[in-house]
Amino acid sequence: MQRLLIIFGVVLIGAGLVWPWLAKLPLGRLPGDIHIQRDGFDFYFPITSGLLVSAVVSLLIWLFRR
């Protein structure tokens, strides 16, 4: 459990350090992401971005387990 918490902490610190570059990625604005705006209503569902992030994380986990 301690090791897992340390790894999560390091990942969060790393993400915080590279946030200016991560914010420039087109995640959330990809074709296939649903964004509906109406008066008093805003709905956003990032289908394509979620699939892309899931595929990258799955690939990284698969590579680290080898």
Number of C-alpha atoms within 10 A of each C-alpha: 6 7 8 9 10 11 12 12 12 12 12 11 12 11 13 11 11 10 11 10 9 12 9 8 10 9 16 17 13 14 11 12 16 14 12 10 9 7 5 5 7 9 9 11 13 16 14 17 18 13 11 13 12 12 12 11 12 12 11 11 11 10 9 8 6 5
